[in-house]
Amino acid sequence: MLTSILVVLFSIYASVESFAYAIYEIKVNQNKSGGIILILLSLAGLILPIVSYFLF
């Protein structure tokens, strides 16, 4: 039970940090392609660990 909560919380935290850096890349560094890729990777980093933990 505790492990599943930690997996979900860590995935959410890592995803929020990556998403915030993606916004920084888009707004400050004017790097739209890098920001979009980081947003997609942060979404994958949110969904894939949680799904793989509960399936396997």
N, CA, C and O atoms as CSV, one atom per row, in Angstrom:
chain,resi,resn,atom,element,x,y,z
A,1,MET,N,N,0.824,-1.196,0.000
A,1,MET,CA,C,0.000,0.000,0.000
A,1,MET,C,C,0.871,1.264,0.000
A,1,MET,O,O,0.658,2.183,-0.791
A,2,LEU,N,N,1.848,1.286,0.902
A,2,LEU,CA,C,2.709,2.451,0.993
A,2,LEU,C,C,3.548,2.617,-0.270
A,2,LEU,O,O,3.788,3.734,-0.727
A,3,THR,N,N,3.988,1.498,-0.823
A,3,THR,CA,C,4.808,1.561,-2.037
A,3,THR,C,C,4.020,2.132,-3.206
A,3,THR,O,O,4.558,2.916,-3.987
A,4,SER,N,N,2.770,1.756,-3.336
A,4,SER,CA,C,1.963,2.287,-4.430
A,4,SER,C,C,1.731,3.786,-4.280
A,4,SER,O,O,1.711,4.516,-5.271
A,5,ILE,N,N,1.556,4.242,-3.049
A,5,ILE,CA,C,1.381,5.679,-2.811
A,5,ILE,C,C,2.665,6.421,-3.166
A,5,ILE,O,O,2.619,7.493,-3.769
A,6,LEU,N,N,3.812,5.852,-2.792
A,6,LEU,CA,C,5.086,6.489,-3.102
A,6,LEU,C,C,5.355,6.532,-4.603
A,6,LEU,O,O,5.900,7.514,-5.107
A,7,VAL,N,N,4.982,5.487,-5.310
A,7,VAL,CA,C,5.157,5.468,-6.766
A,7,VAL,C,C,4.324,6.574,-7.407
A,7,VAL,O,O,4.815,7.299,-8.272
A,8,VAL,N,N,3.095,6.704,-6.996
A,8,VAL,CA,C,2.211,7.724,-7.556
A,8,VAL,C,C,2.720,9.126,-7.211
A,8,VAL,O,O,2.757,9.999,-8.078
A,9,LEU,N,N,3.109,9.344,-5.965
A,9,LEU,CA,C,3.587,10.671,-5.562
A,9,LEU,C,C,4.882,11.055,-6.264
A,9,LEU,O,O,5.035,12.197,-6.696
A,10,PHE,N,N,5.813,10.118,-6.382
A,10,PHE,CA,C,7.061,10.419,-7.063
A,10,PHE,C,C,6.827,10.681,-8.546
A,10,PHE,O,O,7.466,11.560,-9.123
A,11,SER,N,N,5.932,9.940,-9.165
A,11,SER,CA,C,5.626,10.170,-10.580
A,11,SER,C,C,4.998,11.537,-10.796
A,11,SER,O,O,5.329,12.230,-11.758
A,12,ILE,N,N,4.104,11.923,-9.920
A,12,ILE,CA,C,3.481,13.243,-10.025
A,12,ILE,C,C,4.518,14.339,-9.819
A,12,ILE,O,O,4.531,15.324,-10.558
A,13,TYR,N,N,5.387,14.181,-8.825
A,13,TYR,CA,C,6.410,15.185,-8.549
A,13,TYR,C,C,7.368,15.342,-9.730
A,13,TYR,O,O,7.672,16.462,-10.141
A,14,ALA,N,N,7.839,14.224,-10.271
A,14,ALA,CA,C,8.768,14.284,-11.396
A,14,ALA,C,C,8.106,14.889,-12.623
A,14,ALA,O,O,8.743,15.631,-13.371
A,15,SER,N,N,6.848,14.581,-12.831
A,15,SER,CA,C,6.127,15.118,-13.973
A,15,SER,C,C,5.920,16.624,-13.847
A,15,SER,O,O,6.059,17.352,-14.830
A,16,VAL,N,N,5.593,17.092,-12.661
A,16,VAL,CA,C,5.394,18.527,-12.446
A,16,VAL,C,C,6.703,19.286,-12.644
A,16,VAL,O,O,6.713,20.359,-13.248
A,17,GLU,N,N,7.808,18.734,-12.138
A,17,GLU,CA,C,9.109,19.379,-12.318
A,17,GLU,C,C,9.488,19.443,-13.804
A,17,GLU,O,O,9.976,20.470,-14.274
A,18,SER,N,N,9.267,18.371,-14.526
A,18,SER,CA,C,9.588,18.357,-15.955
A,18,SER,C,C,8.695,19.310,-16.736
A,18,SER,O,O,9.150,19.981,-17.662
A,19,PHE,N,N,7.421,19.365,-16.359
A,19,PHE,CA,C,6.489,20.259,-17.032
A,19,PHE,C,C,6.865,21.721,-16.778
A,19,PHE,O,O,6.774,22.553,-17.681
A,20,ALA,N,N,7.284,22.030,-15.558
A,20,ALA,CA,C,7.700,23.396,-15.245
A,20,ALA,C,C,8.940,23.789,-16.042
A,20,ALA,O,O,9.039,24.922,-16.513
A,21,TYR,N,N,9.879,22.872,-16.197
A,21,TYR,CA,C,11.061,23.175,-16.992
A,21,TYR,C,C,10.702,23.323,-18.470
A,21,TYR,O,O,11.320,24.117,-19.179
A,22,ALA,N,N,9.715,22.570,-18.936
A,22,ALA,CA,C,9.269,22.706,-20.323
A,22,ALA,C,C,8.670,24.084,-20.561
A,22,ALA,O,O,8.922,24.693,-21.600
A,23,ILE,N,N,7.890,24.578,-19.627
A,23,ILE,CA,C,7.327,25.925,-19.743
A,23,ILE,C,C,8.443,26.963,-19.748
A,23,ILE,O,O,8.383,27.938,-20.497
A,24,TYR,N,N,9.461,26.756,-18.913
A,24,TYR,CA,C,10.617,27.651,-18.890
A,24,TYR,C,C,11.330,27.650,-20.238
A,24,TYR,O,O,11.712,28.705,-20.742
A,25,GLU,N,N,11.507,26.483,-20.812
A,25,GLU,CA,C,12.173,26.387,-22.119
A,25,GLU,C,C,11.371,27.128,-23.192
A,25,GLU,O,O,11.947,27.801,-24.047
A,26,ILE,N,N,10.061,27.005,-23.146
A,26,ILE,CA,C,9.226,27.648,-24.165
A,26,ILE,C,C,9.231,29.166,-23.992
A,26,ILE,O,O,9.394,29.898,-24.968
A,27,LYS,N,N,9.053,29.644,-22.760
A,27,LYS,CA,C,8.897,31.081,-22.547
A,27,LYS,C,C,10.214,31.845,-22.500
A,27,LYS,O,O,10.335,32.891,-23.138
A,28,VAL,N,N,11.192,31.356,-21.771
A,28,VAL,CA,C,12.425,32.106,-21.564
A,28,VAL,C,C,13.429,31.858,-22.676
A,28,VAL,O,O,13.989,32.803,-23.231
A,29,ASN,N,N,13.658,30.603,-23.004
A,29,ASN,CA,C,14.685,30.269,-23.988
A,29,ASN,C,C,14.166,30.235,-25.422
A,29,ASN,O,O,14.941,30.018,-26.354
A,30,GLN,N,N,12.875,30.444,-25.608
A,30,GLN,CA,C,12.254,30.436,-26.937
A,30,GLN,C,C,12.528,29.134,-27.686
A,30,GLN,O,O,12.728,29.137,-28.901
A,31,ASN,N,N,12.534,28.027,-26.955
A,31,ASN,CA,C,12.794,26.720,-27.535
A,31,ASN,C,C,11.491,25.923,-27.533
A,31,ASN,O,O,11.245,25.114,-26.639
A,32,LYS,N,N,10.657,26.168,-28.556
A,32,LYS,CA,C,9.338,25.549,-28.580
A,32,LYS,C,C,9.403,24.048,-28.824
A,32,LYS,O,O,8.666,23.284,-28.200
A,33,SER,N,N,10.273,23.623,-29.719
A,33,SER,CA,C,10.338,22.190,-30.013
A,33,SER,C,C,10.839,21.405,-28.797
A,33,SER,O,O,10.314,20.334,-28.490
A,34,GLY,N,N,11.848,21.932,-28.108
A,34,GLY,CA,C,12.331,21.273,-26.898
A,34,GLY,C,C,11.295,21.261,-25.796
A,34,GLY,O,O,11.174,20.271,-25.074
A,35,GLY,N,N,10.543,22.343,-25.653
A,35,GLY,CA,C,9.495,22.407,-24.639
A,35,GLY,C,C,8.370,21.433,-24.903
A,35,GLY,O,O,7.854,20.802,-23.981
A,36,ILE,N,N,7.989,21.312,-26.161
A,36,ILE,CA,C,6.912,20.375,-26.508
A,36,ILE,C,C,7.354,18.937,-26.264
A,36,ILE,O,O,6.578,18.121,-25.765
A,37,ILE,N,N,8.598,18.629,-26.615
A,37,ILE,CA,C,9.108,17.280,-26.371
A,37,ILE,C,C,9.162,16.995,-24.871
A,37,ILE,O,O,8.821,15.896,-24.435
A,38,LEU,N,N,9.590,17.980,-24.085
A,38,LEU,CA,C,9.621,17.789,-22.634
A,38,LEU,C,C,8.226,17.607,-22.045
A,38,LEU,O,O,8.050,16.834,-21.104
A,39,ILE,N,N,7.241,18.306,-22.584
A,39,ILE,CA,C,5.864,18.119,-22.106
A,39,ILE,C,C,5.391,16.702,-22.412
A,39,ILE,O,O,4.778,16.055,-21.563
A,40,LEU,N,N,5.671,16.222,-23.606
A,40,LEU,CA,C,5.280,14.856,-23.953
A,40,LEU,C,C,5.997,13.823,-23.085
A,40,LEU,O,O,5.397,12.836,-22.660
A,41,LEU,N,N,7.276,14.055,-22.828
A,41,LEU,CA,C,8.022,13.134,-21.969
A,41,LEU,C,C,7.529,13.187,-20.520
A,41,LEU,O,O,7.518,12.165,-19.835
A,42,SER,N,N,7.126,14.356,-20.054
A,42,SER,CA,C,6.619,14.440,-18.684
A,42,SER,C,C,5.269,13.730,-18.556
A,42,SER,O,O,4.980,13.126,-17.523
A,43,LEU,N,N,4.453,13.803,-19.591
A,43,LEU,CA,C,3.194,13.054,-19.566
A,43,LEU,C,C,3.449,11.553,-19.596
A,43,LEU,O,O,2.785,10.793,-18.891
A,44,ALA,N,N,4.407,11.129,-20.408
A,44,ALA,CA,C,4.762,9.711,-20.438
A,44,ALA,C,C,5.350,9.286,-19.101
A,44,ALA,O,O,5.093,8.176,-18.635
A,45,GLY,N,N,6.135,10.159,-18.480
A,45,GLY,CA,C,6.701,9.869,-17.170
A,45,GLY,C,C,5.674,9.846,-16.062
A,45,GLY,O,O,5.915,9.265,-15.003
A,46,LEU,N,N,4.555,10.458,-16.286
A,46,LEU,CA,C,3.471,10.392,-15.305
A,46,LEU,C,C,2.660,9.116,-15.470
A,46,LEU,O,O,2.312,8.466,-14.485
A,47,ILE,N,N,2.363,8.761,-16.699
A,47,ILE,CA,C,1.448,7.652,-16.953
A,47,ILE,C,C,2.146,6.288,-16.913
A,47,ILE,O,O,1.652,5.366,-16.264
A,48,LEU,N,N,3.269,6.150,-17.585
A,48,LEU,CA,C,3.900,4.838,-17.734
A,48,LEU,C,C,4.361,4.185,-16.428
A,48,LEU,O,O,4.121,2.990,-16.256
A,49,PRO,N,N,5.004,4.893,-15.504
A,49,PRO,CA,C,5.399,4.209,-14.259
A,49,PRO,C,C,4.209,3.736,-13.428
A,49,PRO,O,O,4.257,2.661,-12.829
A,50,ILE,N,N,3.158,4.524,-13.392
A,50,ILE,CA,C,1.988,4.131,-12.604
A,50,ILE,C,C,1.315,2.917,-13.223
A,50,ILE,O,O,0.961,1.973,-12.516
A,51,VAL,N,N,1.140,2.935,-14.529
A,51,VAL,CA,C,0.492,1.812,-15.207
A,51,VAL,C,C,1.346,0.554,-15.091
A,51,VAL,O,O,0.820,-0.524,-14.814
A,52,SER,N,N,2.642,0.675,-15.298
A,52,SER,CA,C,3.503,-0.507,-15.231
A,52,SER,C,C,3.594,-1.056,-13.805
A,52,SER,O,O,3.723,-2.267,-13.625
A,53,TYR,N,N,3.529,-0.193,-12.792
A,53,TYR,CA,C,3.555,-0.690,-11.422
A,53,TYR,C,C,2.306,-1.501,-11.096
A,53,TYR,O,O,2.385,-2.551,-10.457
A,54,PHE,N,N,1.167,-1.010,-11.535
A,54,PHE,CA,C,-0.059,-1.703,-11.182
A,54,PHE,C,C,-0.348,-2.914,-12.074
A,54,PHE,O,O,-1.100,-3.804,-11.677
A,55,LEU,N,N,0.235,-2.957,-13.259
A,55,LEU,CA,C,0.025,-4.119,-14.139
A,55,LEU,C,C,0.995,-5.248,-13.858
A,55,LEU,O,O,0.649,-6.421,-13.994
A,56,PHE,N,N,2.207,-4.897,-13.468
A,56,PHE,CA,C,3.213,-5.945,-13.279
A,56,PHE,C,C,3.547,-6.018,-11.848
A,56,PHE,O,O,4.378,-6.835,-11.449
